[in-house]
Amino acid sequence: MTVVPAQQGGSGGTSGLYDVLELVLDRGLVIDAFVRVSLVGIEILKIDVRVVVASVDTYLRFAEACNRLDLEAGPRKSPGLPDLVGEITESGARGKSKGALSGAAQTISDAFQQARDEAEPEQRPRTRRTAARRKEEQE
Amino acid sequence: MTTYIYGIAHRTHAHLPEEMGGVGDPPRPVRTVVQGELVALVSDAPEDLRPKRRDLLAHQSVLAEAGAGGAVLPMRFGGVSPDDDAVKAALAEHGERYLERLEALEGKVEYNIKAAHDEEAVLHQVLAESPELRALSEANRQAGGGTYEQKLRLGERIAVAVQQREARDAVLIQRALERAAEEERPGPQSTGWLANLSFLVARERADEFVASVETLRKEAPHLVVQVHGPLPPYSFTD
């Protein structure tokens, strides 16, 4: 069963749930004597490349992006970005105000919400992360 | 009946979430196995345990609850012991090391930080820093975007500059955040962010840590920085 797709459709975002659960699956104490549940079929370890990859596609994309850039205007951000950042910070802050790790559960439920939101690209402004663009081009 | 193990705490831990629903459907109730100074947080393991979303979340939730009441060494998801006695044997065998880690993690939580570039902003920076790249870009623009070769030549140079920034920014992020943290570890490798770092943060300094992330965001607006936490200290168990 596929648990957490690392990428959701064509939304250009990634699942926040995945970003936390990779720790649950990849970090944490292991006792050698115990059997570990098989992770076969789980796609959570899928490589999701966000860093710049040296390729002709990337070169052309950058050249065209530069052509469109308005250097006088200064760096602009997509309108969706501050909201996204705000949500995540807020969930961290809520956790803290409870003074305990119970905030982590909140983070996870926010992550679910985020994953759901991102599954509906029409309702969410695009962020302009490197990978977001990259995925667009691939589609 | 096999035993599923969530985490390990000191015997004096006051608020272990016994009876809370754990892994499985229906959720198996959480209970404890005591051995010497240590207590393991366990439940029966469902026969067909698989890494399903609800089970991953159950594992995480049990640890989050337990961590709220004191230090807990979180297990990686999916550790199954043949029975409770084998859990006791493991606690007895490695007890000293677990106690040492519990002491080190007392009052501390993990924050995981992931960062990527905002593409438009980073391209702006790269062009702003290099008169040469600006000139190349301007020449292409005036030629209606440039030929395929011109675009490739510009794009390749830009990509190199962006990659250099990725490396620089990874260091910048680490330096900006490490001051408010006790320890740091690299996050899982496969995900390809320009930075994926976990920080161990003392609870009383969590505000300071989150504030340092905010400062970083303001000072480096070309970075998209995600904060996940507070979390059980998964990355600091050894």
Contacts between the chains, C-beta under 8 A, distances in Angstrom:
chain1	res1	chain2	res2	distance
A	1	B	50	6.2
A	1	B	51	8.0
A	1	B	52	5.8
A	3	B	51	5.7
A	3	B	52	6.0
A	3	B	53	4.8
A	3	B	56	6.4
A	4	B	53	6.4
A	4	B	56	7.8
A	6	B	191	7.8
A	16	B	226	7.4
A	16	B	228	7.5
A	17	B	53	7.9
A	19	B	112	7.2
A	19	B	114	6.1
A	19	B	191	7.8
A	19	B	226	6.7
A	19	B	228	5.9
A	20	B	60	7.4
A	20	B	112	7.1
A	20	B	228	5.1
A	20	B	231	6.9
A	21	B	56	5.4
A	21	B	60	7.4
A	22	B	187	7.4
A	22	B	188	4.9
A	22	B	191	6.6
A	23	B	110	7.6
A	23	B	112	6.2
A	23	B	187	7.4
A	23	B	188	7.2
A	23	B	198	7.3
A	23	B	231	6.7
A	23	B	234	4.4
A	23	B	235	6.5
A	24	B	56	5.7
A	24	B	59	6.1
A	24	B	60	5.6
A	24	B	76	7.2
A	24	B	77	4.8
A	24	B	234	6.7
A	25	B	51	6.9
A	25	B	56	7.3
A	25	B	76	7.0
A	25	B	77	5.4
A	25	B	78	7.8
A	26	B	76	7.4
A	26	B	188	4.2
A	27	B	76	6.6
A	27	B	188	7.1
A	27	B	198	7.6
A	27	B	234	3.8
A	27	B	235	4.6
A	27	B	237	7.4
A	28	B	74	4.8
A	28	B	75	5.2
A	28	B	76	3.5
A	28	B	77	7.0
A	28	B	232	8.0
A	28	B	234	4.4
A	28	B	237	6.0
A	29	B	7	7.7
A	29	B	8	7.1
A	29	B	73	5.2
A	29	B	74	6.6
A	29	B	75	5.0
A	29	B	76	6.5
A	29	B	237	4.0
A	29	B	238	7.1
A	30	B	75	7.3
A	30	B	76	5.2
A	30	B	79	6.6
A	31	B	5	7.3
A	31	B	75	7.5
A	31	B	79	6.0
A	31	B	81	7.6
A	31	B	90	4.9
A	31	B	94	7.5
A	33	B	81	7.5
A	33	B	86	6.7
A	33	B	89	7.7
A	33	B	90	5.7
A	34	B	5	7.0
A	34	B	79	4.5
A	34	B	80	5.9
A	34	B	81	4.8
A	34	B	86	7.5
A	34	B	90	7.2
A	35	B	2	8.0
A	35	B	79	7.7
A	35	B	80	4.9
A	35	B	81	7.8
A	35	B	82	8.0
A	36	B	76	7.5
A	36	B	78	4.8
A	36	B	79	5.9
A	36	B	80	7.3
A	37	B	49	5.2
A	37	B	50	6.5
A	37	B	51	6.1
A	37	B	77	7.4
A	37	B	78	3.4
A	37	B	79	8.0
A	37	B	80	6.5
A	38	B	50	7.6
A	39	B	51	5.7
A	39	B	78	7.3
A	41	B	50	7.8
A	42	B	51	5.2
A	44	B	51	7.8
A	45	B	190	5.7
A	46	B	190	7.7
A	47	B	190	5.2
A	47	B	191	7.4
A	47	B	192	6.3
A	48	B	190	7.9
A	48	B	191	5.7
A	48	B	192	6.0
A	49	B	192	4.5
A	50	B	116	5.0
A	50	B	191	7.7
A	50	B	192	5.0
A	50	B	193	5.6
A	50	B	194	7.3
A	51	B	116	8.0
A	51	B	163	7.7
A	51	B	166	5.9
A	51	B	192	5.1
A	51	B	193	7.2
A	51	B	194	5.6
A	52	B	159	5.6
A	52	B	162	5.0
A	52	B	163	5.2
A	52	B	166	6.5
A	54	B	156	7.7
A	54	B	159	5.9
A	54	B	163	7.7
A	56	B	152	6.7
A	58	B	155	6.8
A	58	B	159	5.4
A	59	B	151	7.1
A	59	B	152	5.1
A	59	B	154	7.7
A	59	B	155	2.9
A	59	B	156	4.8
A	59	B	158	7.6
A	59	B	159	5.9
A	60	B	151	5.5
A	60	B	152	6.8
A	60	B	155	5.6
A	61	B	155	7.1
A	62	B	123	6.8
A	62	B	154	7.4
A	62	B	155	4.3
A	62	B	158	4.2
A	62	B	159	5.8
A	62	B	162	7.3
A	63	B	137	7.9
A	63	B	140	6.6
A	63	B	145	8.0
A	63	B	146	6.9
A	63	B	150	7.7
A	63	B	151	3.8
A	63	B	152	7.2
A	63	B	154	4.5
A	63	B	155	3.9
A	63	B	158	7.0
A	64	B	145	7.0
A	64	B	151	7.0
A	65	B	119	6.8
A	65	B	120	7.1
A	65	B	123	5.6
A	66	B	123	5.9
A	66	B	127	6.5
A	66	B	137	4.5
A	66	B	140	7.6
A	66	B	154	6.6
A	66	B	158	6.4
A	67	B	137	7.0
A	67	B	140	6.1
A	67	B	141	5.3
A	67	B	145	5.3
A	67	B	146	7.6
A	69	B	120	7.0
A	69	B	123	6.0
A	69	B	124	6.4
A	69	B	127	6.9
A	69	B	137	7.8
A	71	B	124	7.2
A	71	B	127	6.3
A	71	B	128	7.5
A	71	B	134	7.3
A	74	B	124	7.1
A	75	B	118	7.6
A	75	B	120	6.6
A	75	B	121	3.9
A	75	B	124	4.3
A	75	B	125	7.1
A	75	B	221	6.4
A	75	B	222	6.5
A	76	B	120	6.4
A	76	B	121	7.6
A	77	B	118	6.1
A	77	B	120	7.6
A	77	B	121	6.7
A	77	B	221	7.1
A	78	B	118	8.0
A	78	B	120	7.9
A	81	B	118	7.0
A	81	B	224	6.9
A	85	B	217	6.7
A	85	B	224	7.4
A	85	B	225	7.4
A	85	B	226	7.9
A	88	B	226	5.6
A	88	B	227	5.7
A	88	B	228	7.5
A	89	B	210	6.9
A	89	B	213	7.4
A	89	B	214	7.2
A	89	B	227	6.2
A	92	B	111	7.5
A	92	B	210	5.8
A	92	B	227	5.1
A	92	B	228	7.7
A	92	B	229	5.7
A	92	B	230	7.1
A	93	B	210	6.5
A	95	B	229	7.2
A	95	B	230	5.1
A	96	B	206	4.9
A	96	B	207	6.6
A	96	B	210	7.1
A	96	B	230	6.7
A	98	B	68	7.7
A	99	B	203	7.4
A	100	B	67	7.1
A	100	B	68	3.4
A	100	B	69	7.6
A	100	B	230	7.9
A	101	B	63	7.6
A	101	B	64	4.7
A	101	B	65	7.5
A	101	B	66	7.9
A	101	B	67	3.4
A	101	B	68	4.7
A	101	B	109	6.2
A	101	B	230	5.7
A	101	B	231	7.4
A	101	B	232	6.2
A	102	B	64	5.9
A	102	B	65	6.7
A	102	B	68	4.9
A	103	B	64	7.7
A	103	B	229	7.7
A	103	B	230	5.3
A	104	B	60	6.8
A	104	B	63	7.8
A	104	B	64	4.0
A	104	B	67	7.4
A	104	B	229	7.2
A	104	B	230	6.0
A	104	B	231	5.0
A	104	B	232	6.7
A	105	B	60	7.3
A	105	B	61	5.3
A	105	B	64	4.7
A	105	B	65	7.7
A	107	B	228	5.9
A	107	B	229	6.9
A	107	B	230	8.0
A	107	B	231	7.2
A	108	B	57	6.2
A	108	B	60	5.9
A	108	B	61	7.6
A	111	B	228	7.8
A	127	B	118	7.7
A	127	B	224	6.7
A	128	B	118	5.6
A	128	B	119	5.1
A	128	B	120	5.3
A	128	B	121	8.0
A	129	B	116	4.8
A	129	B	117	7.1
A	129	B	118	6.7
A	129	B	119	6.5
A	129	B	224	5.7
A	130	B	116	6.1
A	130	B	117	5.3
A	130	B	119	4.9
A	130	B	122	7.8
A	130	B	162	7.9
A	131	B	116	6.8
A	132	B	119	7.7
A	133	B	119	5.7
